[in-house]
Amino acid sequence: MVPEYDAYDSSGRLLAEERAGDNAPPLSVSELSGLLKRTVEDRFGHVRLRGEISGFKRAASGHLYLALKDENAVLDGVMWKGGAQRLAFSPQDGVEVIATGKLTTYPGRSKYQIVIDRMELAGEGALMALLEKLKAKLASEGLFAAERKKPLPFLPRTIGVVTSPTGAVIRDILHRLADRCPTNVLLWPVLVQGQGAAEQVARAVRGFSAMDGSGPLPRPDLVIVARGGGSIEDLWSFNEEIVVRAVADCTIPIISAVGHETDTTLCDYAADRRAPTPTAAAEMAVPVRAELLAGLSEMGLRAGRAVRRGAAQARERLEMQARLMPTPDMLLAPQRQRLDQLSDGLVSGLRHRLADARAHLGQAGGALRPALLQQYISRAGERLDRLILRPAYLTRALSDRATAFDRVSRHFASLNPDLPLQRGYARVMAQGQLVQSVAAAQAAGQVTLHFKDGTVDAAVGDTATLEKSAPAVISSPSRPARKTREDGEKQQQDLFS
């Protein structure tokens, strides 16, 4: 048995029907989402939330997306580009903040979120936590390492100062520099507090570092980043990451003088030297001119005393060595004694030498007799007679040389290539080369026949070709025929006739 359904029970109906007394027409999803959006925005048009940032992200458009959470709940949040540019700090995950804005819904995701207009750190503890977190991050990258520190120049010619142009800091620095050692100062005016201060300070530091000195302004030898004292919020611009990285990357030695002696910023850790005050930074930058002059005078006096002391000590050493050295008489005494001995020996030696020479001369004079000279002359005359040239010897030698020359001449005449031409032979040449075979003549095609009285050009080919063609024969006597010489003796003397 099928049960009967109540007419007003629509749970089992297939089509929706209007019921009597129903004054709530069905709403679309968009209409309901719009009603919820207006209700939430009207009820929560201005709220302040305290929570920890989670899932922070900066979009390319400049908008910020994050979530605020506590131990029990999470609320999504968005901050548009205009509000993000006014932030005095860089949001990071884990930082506790107080966000001011309004609640709204996002129909496309069926979720509600807070649109943040202003965001501040939740007390000094949150600020210090953010500072310690950023400090640990930059320290892990080595930005605070001691090996990155550059030594300060002893006497910089130009000092660049990054600070406010209207504060007392720049006046204190200029006054202290003038008292100690006047030098050139380049001021890069910046904001030292508030919105945009960090960007201006970083831009100034990078600008000094990028100068090459080729322009109208000289490149600083030293840079001072200075600001007066204040609370941690006032000095927060010098804790921004952009400033710390600019100071760490600066190629010029840099002194950080931010705040009073008890104030410490991350800029101090990244700088090459930290000064407790801006005045102390000026004292670190240059020495005292009066002290330099006094030091130079003292060094001059010490140099003079050192020179005089050295000369006196050298004089004393020379006198002591002179007393220890022997006198000239003592040094020359052995040489004088030896000279006397040699002088005495020279006289006696000359006497002995003259006696020996006289004895030798006497012996030689006794050996010179006329009979010996005549015998020597006779033998010399015989040798001279044997050396006299006789005509018979020359005639025989010339006859032998003429016979040998005649034999060589006849041999050269027999080797003359033109000699067979006198007997009726011909020499065949092609292109300046001697033709020695039929194959070579046929390959040449055109040959020249040399006879004793001239030359003839001829074409070379097989018999059939020669019968059909009528080659022209041109006789070109290359030289006149020489007359045959009847004199046999003269013909032998002409080797190439």
C-alpha positions, 0 to 999 in steps of 0.5 A, a space after each residue: 500500500 503506497 503511503 499518501 504524502 502531505 500536500 505541503 510536504 515538498 521533500 518528495 516533490 519533483 518540481 518546486 511549487 509556491 505554497 500558500 502564505 509563503 512570502 520568501 521568494 527564492 534568492 540567487 547565489 549572487 543575491 545572497 552573497 551580495 546581502 552577506 557582503 553588505 551585512 558584514 561591511 555594515 556591521 564590521 566597517 571598522 575593526 582592529 585585529 591583533 594577530 601573527 602574520 602567516 603566508 605573507 605574499 607580495 603580488 606583482 601588482 604591489 598588493 599584499 596578501 596574508 593571514 592573521 592568526 592566533 592560537 584558535 583561528 585564522 583570518 585572511 587579509 589583503 592590503 592594496 598597493 596604496 596602503 602597502 606603500 605607506 607601511 613603515 616596515 616590511 611584513 614578514 611571517 611570524 611578526 605580531 601586528 595590529 591591523 586596522 580595516 574593515 571586514 568584507 566577503 569574497 563571493 567568488 570563494 565564499 569566504 570573508 576577509 579583512 581589507 587592511 588600511 593600516 598595519 602596525 607592529 604589536 608593541 616593542 616586543 614584536 618590533 624587536 622580534 622582527 629586528 632579530 629575525 632580519 638580523 639573523 637573516 642578513 648575518 647568515 648571508 655574511 653581510 656583517 662578516 669582519 672580512 668584509 670590512 674595509 679600512 678607513 683612509 688616513 686622510 680623506 680628501 673628500 667625505 660624503 655625508 648622507 643625512 638630513 640637510 636641516 638637522 643639527 647632525 650635519 652642522 655638528 659634523 662640519 663643525 668638528 671637521 673644521 676644528 680637526 682637519 678641514 676637508 671637502 664635504 659632499 652632502 646627499 640630503 635625505 629623509 632620516 625618518 618616516 615613509 620613504 626614508 629607507 629608500 632615499 638613504 639606500 639611493 644616496 649610499 649607492 649613488 656615492 658608490 657609483 661615482 667615478 670622479 669623472 664628473 664635476 664632483 669628486 668621488 668621496 674617499 669616505 662616506 658617513 651615514 648619520 642621524 641623531 638619536 631617537 626611539 626605535 621607531 624613529 631609527 627604524 629606517 636604518 634597520 630596513 633591509 634595503 639600507 643594510 644591503 646598500 651599506 654592505 655593497 658600498 665600495 667606499 669605506 663607510 661609517 655608520 653614526 645613527 643615534 646616540 651611543 646606546 642606539 644600535 641599528 643593523 646599518 651599524 653592523 653592515 658598515 665598516 666602522 660604527 661611531 657612537 655619535 655623528 660627532 664621533 664619526 667626524 673624529 674618526 674620519 680625519 686626524 687632528 691637523 695640529 697633531 699632524 703638524 706637531 707629529 711632522 715637526 717631531 719626526 723632523 727633529 727625530 730624523 735630524 737627531 738620528 742623522 747626527 747620532 749616526 754620524 757621531 757613531 760612525 766617527 767614533 767607530 772610524 777613530 777606534 778602527 784608526 787607532 787599531 790600524 798600523 802606521 804607514 811606516 809599519 806597513 811599508 817597512 818590509 817593502 823598503 827593506 826588500 827594495 834595499 836588498 834588490 838595489 844591492 843585488 842589482 849592482 852586483 848582478 850587472 857586474 857579473 852579467 858584463 863579465 859573462 858577456 865579455 867572456 862570450 865575446 872573446 870566445 866568439 871573436 876567436 872562432 872567426 877566421 878567414 878560412 872558414 868564411 871563404 869555405 862558406 862562400 864557396 859552398 854558397 856559390 855552388 848552390 847558386 850555380 845549381 839554381 840557374 835556369 837553362 833554356 833546354 829545361 823550359 823548351 822541354 816543359 813547354 813541348 810537353 804542355 803543348 802536346 797535352 793541350 793538343 790531345 785535349 783539343 782533339 777530344 773536345 772537337 770529337 764531342 762537338 754536336 755539329 760535327 756530324 752535320 758536316 758529314 750529311 747528318 741532321 739533328 731533329 729538335 722539337 720545342 727546344 728539345 732533342 727528339 730521339 725516337 719516332 714516338 717522340 716525333 709523332 707526339 710533337 707533331 712539328 719538328 725542326 731539322 738542323 743541317 750544316 747550312 741551316 734549319 727546316 721546319 717539318 710536320 710529322 704524322 702517318 703516311 695517309 695524313 701526309 699524302 692528303 695534306 701539303 705541309 709547308 716547309 720553311 727554310 730558315 737558315 739560323 746561321 751562315 755555313 762556315 767554310 771548311 778549313 783545310 788547315 788540319 792544325 787550325 781546325 783542331 784549335 777551333 774546338 766548336 767550329 
